[in-house]
């Protein structure tokens, strides 16, 4: 067998492996943003934990190859185990998690070109023993680059969650992300307005540091679902740093309720689409 034939056979095997993996995952959701710094990973992690609390079988793929933060936010330390040629995800808070960050030395930069990053994502997706899942959430890097395109094309997601903050400069990039999802014909597109007001711990008044309502207005203008808004909460940041998401550390708080409502709204949209399409 020539090297070209061998390479073609390996590609075919990888395709078959990926198909077999995806057949066991009922729904795929991608979480992305037009720009960094809007709390995309915080939303992805808390959404995954909220769905797991609701009894769903959830997987979380940290697809932000050059800036993977999921292990930190979930308190994952150490590399995953392997079973033969299959990678076994970490199981944290009922969520099955895979991230390149847990396979590299702490703080090590990933200096890879786009094709190599995309190949790594395909391997993480297809060579992981996810098992049977109700939903797989992929936390994508900001923007609309190679990795975003790779995951969107390879997983055929039923839903995309675009994360933004209320101010206009973030909404400009959210529009691009919504347009990207539309071009890829992702059936359900929803927008989350993060960092939507800070409740003063002294007087109880709301301080609108980044404004308020921009995300909901943008969703209406673009014809996509508005899934909800998440307030600025210092406990969310503290929980992320400590590896304990806010939906678990303060399950009855306002922020946890916001994430729970977003999870419910997203599931309802997906169920409605599934019903309409048989």
HUKAPE-V974406 format. One record per residue. N is the residue number from 1. RES is the residue in one small letter. D_FIRST is the distance of its C-alpha to the first C-alpha in whole Angstrom. Layout:
n=N res=RES d_first=D_FIRST
n=N res=RES d_first=D_FIRST
//
This chain:
n=1 res=x d_first=0
n=2 res=x d_first=4
n=3 res=x d_first=7
n=4 res=x d_first=8
n=5 res=x d_first=6
n=6 res=x d_first=6
n=7 res=x d_first=10
n=8 res=x d_first=11
n=9 res=x d_first=10
n=10 res=x d_first=12
n=11 res=x d_first=15
n=12 res=x d_first=15
n=13 res=x d_first=16
n=14 res=x d_first=18
n=15 res=x d_first=20
n=16 res=x d_first=20
n=17 res=x d_first=22
n=18 res=x d_first=24
n=19 res=x d_first=25
n=20 res=x d_first=26
n=21 res=x d_first=28
n=22 res=x d_first=30
n=23 res=x d_first=31
n=24 res=x d_first=33
n=25 res=x d_first=35
n=26 res=x d_first=38
n=27 res=x d_first=39
n=28 res=x d_first=37
n=29 res=x d_first=40
n=30 res=x d_first=39
n=31 res=x d_first=42
n=32 res=x d_first=42
n=33 res=x d_first=45
n=34 res=x d_first=45
n=35 res=x d_first=46
n=36 res=x d_first=46
n=37 res=x d_first=49
n=38 res=x d_first=50
n=39 res=x d_first=49
n=40 res=x d_first=46
n=41 res=x d_first=45
n=42 res=x d_first=48
n=43 res=x d_first=48
n=44 res=x d_first=45
n=45 res=x d_first=45
n=46 res=x d_first=49
n=47 res=x d_first=48
n=48 res=x d_first=45
n=49 res=x d_first=48
n=50 res=x d_first=50
n=51 res=x d_first=48
n=52 res=x d_first=47
n=53 res=x d_first=51
n=54 res=x d_first=51
n=55 res=x d_first=49
n=56 res=x d_first=46
n=57 res=x d_first=42
n=58 res=x d_first=41
n=59 res=x d_first=38
n=60 res=x d_first=38
n=61 res=x d_first=35
n=62 res=x d_first=37
n=63 res=x d_first=35
n=64 res=x d_first=37
n=65 res=x d_first=34
n=66 res=x d_first=37
n=67 res=x d_first=40
n=68 res=x d_first=39
n=69 res=x d_first=42
n=70 res=x d_first=42
n=71 res=x d_first=42
n=72 res=x d_first=45
n=73 res=x d_first=47
n=74 res=x d_first=46
n=75 res=x d_first=46
n=76 res=x d_first=43
n=77 res=x d_first=42
n=78 res=x d_first=39
n=79 res=x d_first=36
n=80 res=x d_first=34
n=81 res=x d_first=33
n=82 res=x d_first=29
n=83 res=x d_first=28
n=84 res=x d_first=25
n=85 res=x d_first=23
n=86 res=x d_first=26
n=87 res=x d_first=29
n=88 res=x d_first=32
n=89 res=x d_first=34
n=90 res=x d_first=38
n=91 res=x d_first=41
n=92 res=x d_first=44
n=93 res=x d_first=47
n=94 res=x d_first=45
n=95 res=x d_first=42
n=96 res=x d_first=39
n=97 res=x d_first=38
n=98 res=x d_first=35
n=99 res=x d_first=35
n=100 res=x d_first=33
n=101 res=x d_first=37
n=102 res=x d_first=37
n=103 res=x d_first=33
n=104 res=x d_first=35
n=105 res=x d_first=38
n=106 res=x d_first=41
n=107 res=x d_first=42
n=108 res=x d_first=38
n=109 res=x d_first=38
n=110 res=x d_first=34
n=111 res=x d_first=34
n=112 res=x d_first=31
n=113 res=x d_first=30
n=114 res=x d_first=30
n=115 res=x d_first=26
n=116 res=x d_first=26
n=117 res=x d_first=29
n=118 res=x d_first=27
n=119 res=x d_first=24
n=120 res=x d_first=26
n=121 res=x d_first=28
n=122 res=x d_first=25
n=123 res=x d_first=24
n=124 res=x d_first=28
n=125 res=x d_first=28
n=126 res=x d_first=25
n=127 res=x d_first=25
n=128 res=x d_first=28
n=129 res=x d_first=30
n=130 res=x d_first=33
n=131 res=x d_first=34
n=132 res=x d_first=36
n=133 res=x d_first=38
n=134 res=x d_first=41
n=135 res=x d_first=40
n=136 res=x d_first=37
n=137 res=x d_first=39
n=138 res=x d_first=37
n=139 res=x d_first=39
n=140 res=x d_first=38
n=141 res=x d_first=39
n=142 res=x d_first=42
n=143 res=x d_first=41
n=144 res=x d_first=39
n=145 res=x d_first=36
n=146 res=x d_first=32
n=147 res=x d_first=32
n=148 res=x d_first=35
n=149 res=x d_first=33
n=150 res=x d_first=30
n=151 res=x d_first=31
n=152 res=x d_first=34
n=153 res=x d_first=31
n=154 res=x d_first=28
n=155 res=x d_first=31
n=156 res=x d_first=33
n=157 res=x d_first=37
n=158 res=x d_first=40
n=159 res=x d_first=42
n=160 res=x d_first=42
n=161 res=x d_first=45
n=162 res=x d_first=46
n=163 res=x d_first=48
n=164 res=x d_first=51
n=165 res=x d_first=55
n=166 res=x d_first=58
n=167 res=x d_first=58
n=168 res=x d_first=58
n=169 res=x d_first=55
n=170 res=x d_first=53
n=171 res=x d_first=53
n=172 res=x d_first=52
n=173 res=x d_first=49
n=174 res=x d_first=49
n=175 res=x d_first=49
n=176 res=x d_first=46
n=177 res=x d_first=44
n=178 res=x d_first=46
n=179 res=x d_first=45
n=180 res=x d_first=41
n=181 res=x d_first=41
n=182 res=x d_first=43
n=183 res=x d_first=40
n=184 res=x d_first=38
n=185 res=x d_first=40
n=186 res=x d_first=40
n=187 res=x d_first=43
n=188 res=x d_first=45
n=189 res=x d_first=46
n=190 res=x d_first=49
n=191 res=x d_first=50
n=192 res=x d_first=52
n=193 res=x d_first=55
n=194 res=x d_first=54
n=195 res=x d_first=57
n=196 res=x d_first=60
n=197 res=x d_first=63
n=198 res=x d_first=64
n=199 res=x d_first=67
n=200 res=x d_first=69
n=201 res=x d_first=70
n=202 res=x d_first=74
n=203 res=x d_first=75
n=204 res=x d_first=72
n=205 res=x d_first=72
n=206 res=x d_first=69
n=207 res=x d_first=68
n=208 res=x d_first=65
n=209 res=x d_first=64
n=210 res=x d_first=61
n=211 res=x d_first=63
n=212 res=x d_first=62
n=213 res=x d_first=61
n=214 res=x d_first=59
n=215 res=x d_first=56
n=216 res=x d_first=58
n=217 res=x d_first=59
n=218 res=x d_first=56
n=219 res=x d_first=54
n=220 res=x d_first=57
n=221 res=x d_first=57
n=222 res=x d_first=53
n=223 res=x d_first=53
n=224 res=x d_first=51
n=225 res=x d_first=52
n=226 res=x d_first=54
n=227 res=x d_first=53
n=228 res=x d_first=56
n=229 res=x d_first=57
n=230 res=x d_first=57
n=231 res=x d_first=60
n=232 res=x d_first=59
n=233 res=x d_first=60
n=234 res=x d_first=60
n=235 res=x d_first=59
n=236 res=x d_first=56
n=237 res=x d_first=55
n=238 res=x d_first=56
n=239 res=x d_first=54
n=240 res=x d_first=51
n=241 res=x d_first=51
n=242 res=x d_first=52
n=243 res=x d_first=49
n=244 res=x d_first=51
n=245 res=x d_first=51
n=246 res=x d_first=55
n=247 res=x d_first=54
n=248 res=x d_first=54
n=249 res=x d_first=57
n=250 res=x d_first=59
n=251 res=x d_first=58
n=252 res=x d_first=62
n=253 res=x d_first=62
n=254 res=x d_first=62
n=255 res=x d_first=59
n=256 res=x d_first=57
n=257 res=x d_first=59
n=258 res=x d_first=57
n=259 res=x d_first=54
n=260 res=x d_first=54
n=261 res=x d_first=56
n=262 res=x d_first=53
n=263 res=x d_first=50
n=264 res=x d_first=53
n=265 res=x d_first=53
n=266 res=x d_first=49
n=267 res=x d_first=48
n=268 res=x d_first=51
n=269 res=x d_first=49
n=270 res=x d_first=46
n=271 res=x d_first=48
n=272 res=x d_first=50
n=273 res=x d_first=47
n=274 res=x d_first=45
n=275 res=x d_first=48
n=276 res=x d_first=48
n=277 res=x d_first=45
n=278 res=x d_first=45
//
